[in-house]
């Protein structure tokens, strides 16, 4: 019976690999027409919101990429908790260098609720002047055409939110490299399959663009303050209000840094436990994104079925290659394609670990995860 169950699971995971290939091909087939010069001049003005905390590796280069947008009317708002935040002098240096770009640095003080990022966004949104808002994490890097691409996608008046897929760029760490391979193959494949099968009913955290009217329809940032996966909740609620939610054609760079083993494990546990609480059945369904571990378990149960292992490895490699290369244009996979099987096994173990425990460590503090995806400080 066990072998039969495993065989069904392997078959399901191979089917998922096929779906990931098809989903990646369909994603690349949709591209908005670029804005003509006249359209660009009349396009909606944009406020870029950048919550900051500390001077992480590459922060200045990341922020520079937002100051260098080829877009006629935009502003950038930054938020730090304290004037002593190490990011403050970097922002001020860039404000002096790019004086022609309207920008403002807001000191928020300590957040009154658990999600400090949401509090920073709330403060910046209150000061923002424009009808389109782009919320971008500090570890994102973009090219000068990003805002113009997003503006082109908002020409459809029914669209309320656009969320950007991302290409993870690791730091000088084996563990961050493994994580980047997983994000650019397994995670991205899951996003593209969900988009193809049911449409976008969620958002991805690093860069989210939204109409102010869509944000107001869900109660603003106050509606997100108690949730750890505020990006997922934001996309879900905007879709529930009847606004269109789409996956942008623009792929950003997500610079994930060079965490060591312990920090990386904690980070991935936080991610997995948060996902399990936010969308429990979706988390269970992630089992099908791990064909190689399932095939190895089947081989252990029925040694004569060993051919299923290379078959699963081939399907996983094909799905990962098409997702990373065709959809994300990822140079990392071109060099490290052989890391895929290692990452698949590591990711499977982290997925299993995500079923246990209801607490996380985030920025040095311990939080309890509640059943509905909210979280609160412990102690």
BAKOLNU-658055 format. One record per residue (C-alpha): residue in one letter; x, y, z. Coordinates in nm, 2 decimals. Example, Ala and Ser with C-alpha at 12.3 -4.5 7.8 and 13.67 -1.06 7.14 Angstrom:
<atoms>
 code      u      v      w
    A   1.23  -0.45   0.78
    S   1.37  -0.11   0.71
</atoms>
This chain:
<atoms>
 code      u      v      w
    X   0.00   0.00   0.00
    X   0.28   0.24   0.09
    X   0.45   0.18  -0.25
    X   0.12   0.24  -0.43
    X   0.07   0.58  -0.24
    X   0.42   0.68  -0.32
    X   0.37   0.59  -0.69
    X   0.06   0.81  -0.70
    X   0.26   1.10  -0.54
    X   0.55   1.06  -0.78
    X   0.31   1.06  -1.08
    X   0.15   1.38  -0.94
    X   0.49   1.54  -0.90
    X   0.59   1.46  -1.25
    X   0.26   1.61  -1.37
    X   0.34   1.92  -1.18
    X   0.67   1.94  -1.36
    X   0.49   1.93  -1.69
    X   0.25   2.20  -1.57
    X   0.55   2.42  -1.46
    X   0.70   2.40  -1.81
    X   0.37   2.49  -1.98
    X   0.31   2.77  -1.72
    X   0.65   2.92  -1.78
    X   0.60   2.92  -2.16
    X   0.26   3.09  -2.12
    X   0.40   3.35  -1.88
    X   0.66   3.46  -2.14
    X   0.40   3.48  -2.41
    X   0.23   3.78  -2.24
    X   0.40   4.12  -2.26
    X   0.24   4.46  -2.25
    X   0.30   4.71  -2.53
    X   0.56   4.96  -2.42
    X   0.46   5.31  -2.34
    X   0.51   5.55  -2.63
    X   0.68   5.89  -2.54
    X   0.34   6.07  -2.54
    X   0.18   5.80  -2.33
    X   0.47   5.80  -2.08
    X   0.43   6.18  -2.03
    X   0.06   6.14  -1.95
    X   0.09   5.82  -1.74
    X  -0.01   5.82  -1.38
    X   0.25   5.96  -1.13
    X   0.40   5.69  -0.90
    X   0.51   5.69  -0.54
    X   0.78   5.44  -0.45
    X   0.78   5.33  -0.09
    X   1.11   5.18   0.05
    X   1.10   5.04   0.41
    X   1.46   5.02   0.54
    X   1.63   4.85   0.84
    X   2.00   4.85   0.86
    X   2.27   4.87   0.59
    X   2.26   4.53   0.43
    X   2.51   4.42   0.16
    X   2.46   4.61  -0.16
    X   2.20   4.85  -0.02
    X   2.34   5.16  -0.19
    X   2.34   4.99  -0.53
    X   1.99   4.86  -0.47
    X   1.86   5.21  -0.39
    X   2.05   5.37  -0.68
    X   1.85   5.15  -0.92
    X   1.53   5.32  -0.81
    X   1.67   5.67  -0.84
    X   1.77   5.59  -1.20
    X   1.42   5.52  -1.34
    X   1.34   5.64  -1.69
    X   1.00   5.77  -1.59
    X   0.87   6.13  -1.61
    X   0.69   6.17  -1.27
    X   0.77   5.97  -0.96
    X   0.89   6.02  -0.60
    X   1.07   5.79  -0.36
    X   0.99   5.77   0.01
    X   1.21   5.59   0.26
    X   1.13   5.49   0.62
    X   1.36   5.41   0.91
    X   1.28   5.36   1.27
    X   1.56   5.58   1.40
    X   1.79   5.85   1.27
    X   2.07   5.63   1.39
    X   1.97   5.35   1.15
    X   2.28   5.26   0.94
    X   2.07   5.31   0.63
    X   2.01   5.68   0.70
    X   2.35   5.82   0.58
    X   2.32   5.60   0.26
    X   1.98   5.75   0.18
    X   2.10   6.11   0.25
    X   2.40   6.06   0.03
    X   2.18   5.93  -0.26
    X   1.93   6.22  -0.21
    X   2.22   6.46  -0.26
    X   2.35   6.27  -0.56
    X   2.00   6.25  -0.73
    X   1.86   6.58  -0.62
    X   1.64   6.60  -0.93
    X   1.44   6.30  -0.81
    X   1.18   6.40  -0.54
    X   1.25   6.20  -0.23
    X   1.18   6.20   0.15
    X   1.32   6.02   0.45
    X   1.07   5.94   0.72
    X   1.17   5.85   1.08
    X   0.88   5.63   1.21
    X   0.98   5.55   1.56
    X   0.91   5.20   1.70
    X   0.61   5.02   1.55
    X   0.30   4.99   1.77
    X   0.22   4.64   1.63
    X   0.41   4.33   1.53
    X   0.47   4.39   1.16
    X   0.73   4.67   1.14
    X   0.74   4.66   0.76
    X   0.36   4.73   0.74
    X   0.40   5.02   0.99
    X   0.67   5.17   0.77
    X   0.45   5.14   0.46
    X   0.16   5.29   0.65
    X   0.36   5.60   0.74
    X   0.50   5.64   0.39
    X   0.16   5.59   0.23
    X   0.02   5.87   0.44
    X   0.29   6.10   0.30
    X   0.28   5.97  -0.06
    X   0.13   6.21  -0.32
    X   0.05   5.99  -0.62
    X  -0.23   5.75  -0.72
    X   0.00   5.46  -0.81
    X   0.21   5.31  -0.53
    X   0.51   5.08  -0.57
    X   0.61   4.90  -0.24
    X   0.97   4.77  -0.28
    X   1.19   4.59  -0.03
    X   1.54   4.71   0.04
    X   1.70   4.40  -0.11
    X   1.55   4.45  -0.46
    X   1.74   4.58  -0.76
    X   1.59   4.69  -1.09
    X   1.67   4.83  -1.43
    X   1.56   5.19  -1.54
    X   1.26   5.06  -1.73
    X   1.08   4.90  -1.43
    X   0.83   5.19  -1.35
    X   0.75   5.24  -1.72
    X   0.67   4.86  -1.75
    X   0.44   4.87  -1.45
    X   0.27   5.18  -1.57
    X   0.20   5.01  -1.91
    X   0.04   4.72  -1.72
    X  -0.19   4.96  -1.53
    X  -0.33   5.10  -1.85
    X  -0.60   4.83  -1.80
    X  -0.84   5.02  -1.56
    X  -0.96   4.69  -1.41
    X  -0.61   4.61  -1.27
    X  -0.58   4.71  -0.91
    X  -0.25   4.53  -0.82
    X   0.06   4.41  -1.00
    X   0.31   4.19  -0.83
    X   0.66   4.13  -0.97
    X   0.82   3.79  -1.00
    X   1.18   3.78  -0.89
    X   1.51   3.63  -0.98
    X   1.71   3.55  -0.66
    X   2.07   3.66  -0.66
    X   2.27   3.49  -0.38
    X   2.56   3.62  -0.18
    X   2.89   3.45  -0.12
    X   2.74   3.16   0.08
    X   2.67   2.80  -0.01
    X   2.34   2.82   0.18
    X   2.22   3.13   0.00
    X   2.31   2.97  -0.33
    X   2.10   2.67  -0.25
    X   1.81   2.90  -0.15
    X   1.84   3.10  -0.47
    X   1.83   2.79  -0.68
    X   1.52   2.68  -0.50
    X   1.35   3.02  -0.54
    X   1.43   3.04  -0.91
    X   1.31   2.69  -0.99
    X   1.08   2.53  -0.73
    X   0.91   2.85  -0.58
    X   0.89   3.03  -0.91
    X   0.74   2.72  -1.08
    X   0.47   2.70  -0.81
    X   0.38   3.07  -0.86
    X   0.35   3.03  -1.24
    X   0.14   2.71  -1.21
    X  -0.09   2.89  -0.97
    X  -0.12   3.18  -1.21
    X  -0.21   2.95  -1.50
    X  -0.46   2.73  -1.31
    X  -0.65   2.99  -1.10
    X  -0.52   3.33  -1.17
    X  -0.33   3.56  -0.94
    X  -0.51   3.57  -0.60
    X  -0.20   3.66  -0.40
    X   0.10   3.89  -0.42
    X   0.48   3.84  -0.38
    X   0.65   4.05  -0.12
    X   0.96   4.21  -0.28
    X   0.78   4.45  -0.52
    X   0.41   4.51  -0.53
    X   0.24   4.80  -0.72
    X  -0.11   4.90  -0.65
    X  -0.37   5.17  -0.71
    X  -0.43   5.37  -0.40
    X  -0.81   5.30  -0.45
    X  -0.74   4.93  -0.43
    X  -0.55   4.97  -0.10
    X  -0.82   5.19   0.04
    X  -1.08   4.93  -0.05
    X  -0.93   4.67   0.19
    X  -0.89   4.92   0.47
    X  -0.54   5.03   0.39
    X  -0.23   4.90   0.57
    X  -0.42   4.88   0.89
    X  -0.58   4.56   0.76
    X  -0.24   4.39   0.72
    X  -0.07   4.49   1.04
    X  -0.12   4.16   1.23
    X  -0.02   3.93   0.95
    X   0.33   3.79   0.89
    X   0.27   3.71   0.52
    X   0.12   4.06   0.45
    X   0.20   4.03   0.08
    X  -0.02   3.72   0.04
    X  -0.30   3.87   0.24
    X  -0.28   4.20   0.04
    X  -0.31   4.03  -0.30
    X  -0.59   3.80  -0.17
    X  -0.80   4.08  -0.03
    X  -0.76   4.31  -0.33
    X  -0.87   4.02  -0.56
    X  -1.17   3.96  -0.33
    X  -1.27   4.33  -0.37
    X  -1.31   4.27  -0.74
    X  -0.99   4.43  -0.86
    X  -0.77   4.25  -1.11
    X  -0.44   4.11  -0.98
    X  -0.17   4.02  -1.23
    X   0.18   3.89  -1.23
    X   0.40   4.15  -1.39
    X   0.60   4.09  -1.70
    X   0.89   4.27  -1.53
    X   1.13   4.04  -1.33
    X   1.32   4.21  -1.05
    X   1.64   4.10  -0.88
    X   1.60   3.99  -0.52
    X   1.94   4.01  -0.35
    X   1.91   3.75  -0.07
    X   2.25   3.81   0.09
    X   2.51   3.56   0.23
    X   2.35   3.41   0.54
    X   2.53   3.13   0.72
    X   2.37   2.79   0.78
    X   2.19   2.87   1.11
    X   2.05   3.20   0.99
    X   1.94   3.05   0.66
    X   1.76   2.76   0.83
    X   1.58   3.00   1.06
    X   1.48   3.22   0.76
    X   1.34   2.92   0.57
    X   1.16   2.79   0.88
    X   1.00   3.13   0.92
    X   0.89   3.12   0.55
    X   0.75   2.77   0.57
    X   0.57   2.81   0.90
    X   0.42   3.13   0.78
    X   0.30   2.97   0.45
    X   0.15   2.68   0.64
    X  -0.05   2.92   0.86
    X  -0.15   3.15   0.58
    X  -0.27   2.88   0.33
    X  -0.25   2.54   0.49
    X  -0.39   2.33   0.20
    X  -0.15   2.51  -0.04
    X   0.14   2.42   0.19
    X   0.03   2.05   0.19
    X   0.02   2.07  -0.19
    X   0.38   2.17  -0.21
    X   0.46   1.80  -0.16
    X   0.42   1.77  -0.54
    X   0.70   2.02  -0.61
    X   0.95   1.76  -0.48
    X   0.96   1.47  -0.73
    X   1.31   1.35  -0.66
    X   1.27   1.29  -0.28
    X   0.94   1.11  -0.35
    X   1.11   0.90  -0.62
    X   1.39   0.81  -0.37
    X   1.13   0.70  -0.11
    X   0.96   0.49  -0.37
    X   1.29   0.33  -0.47
    X   1.35   0.25  -0.10
    X   1.01   0.08  -0.08
    X   1.04  -0.10  -0.41
    X   1.41  -0.13  -0.52
    X   1.31  -0.28  -0.86
    X   1.15   0.05  -0.95
    X   1.48   0.23  -0.95
    X   1.42   0.38  -1.30
    X   1.18   0.62  -1.15
    X   1.47   0.81  -0.98
    X   1.65   0.92  -1.29
    X   1.31   0.99  -1.45
    X   1.21   1.22  -1.16
    X   1.55   1.39  -1.17
    X   1.51   1.46  -1.55
    X   1.15   1.60  -1.51
    X   1.26   1.82  -1.22
    X   1.57   1.94  -1.41
    X   1.36   2.02  -1.72
    X   1.09   2.21  -1.51
    X   1.36   2.40  -1.32
    X   1.56   2.49  -1.63
    X   1.25   2.62  -1.83
    X   1.12   2.81  -1.52
    X   1.45   2.98  -1.44
    X   1.59   3.03  -1.79
    X   1.28   3.09  -2.00
    X   1.06   3.28  -1.75
    X   1.32   3.45  -1.52
    X   1.63   3.47  -1.75
    X   1.84   3.35  -1.46
    X   2.21   3.31  -1.52
    X   2.26   3.12  -1.19
    X   2.09   2.81  -1.32
    X   2.30   2.81  -1.64
    X   2.61   2.77  -1.42
    X   2.47   2.56  -1.13
    X   2.21   2.34  -1.30
    X   2.37   2.04  -1.12
    X   2.27   2.19  -0.78
    X   1.90   2.12  -0.84
    X   1.89   1.77  -0.70
    X   2.08   1.88  -0.39
    X   1.84   2.17  -0.34
    X   1.54   1.95  -0.40
    X   1.64   1.72  -0.11
    X   1.72   2.01   0.12
    X   1.40   2.19   0.04
    X   1.20   1.87   0.11
    X   1.35   1.84   0.45
    X   1.27   2.21   0.53
    X   0.91   2.15   0.40
    X   0.87   1.87   0.65
    X   1.02   2.08   0.93
    X   0.77   2.35   0.85
    X   0.49   2.13   0.98
    X   0.63   2.15   1.33
    X   0.64   2.45   1.56
    X   0.43   2.76   1.57
    X   0.70   3.02   1.66
    X   0.95   3.21   1.46
    X   1.25   3.43   1.51
    X   1.24   3.76   1.32
    X   1.50   4.04   1.36
    X   1.60   3.90   1.70
    X   1.25   3.87   1.85
    X   1.03   3.56   1.90
    X   0.68   3.56   1.77
    X   0.39   3.31   1.79
    X   0.20   3.22   1.47
    X  -0.17   3.20   1.50
    X  -0.40   2.97   1.30
    X  -0.53   3.24   1.07
    X  -0.18   3.37   0.97
    X  -0.16   3.65   1.22
    X   0.14   3.67   1.46
    X   0.22   3.83   1.79
    X   0.52   3.88   2.01
    X   0.60   3.61   2.27
    X   0.68   3.74   2.61
</atoms>
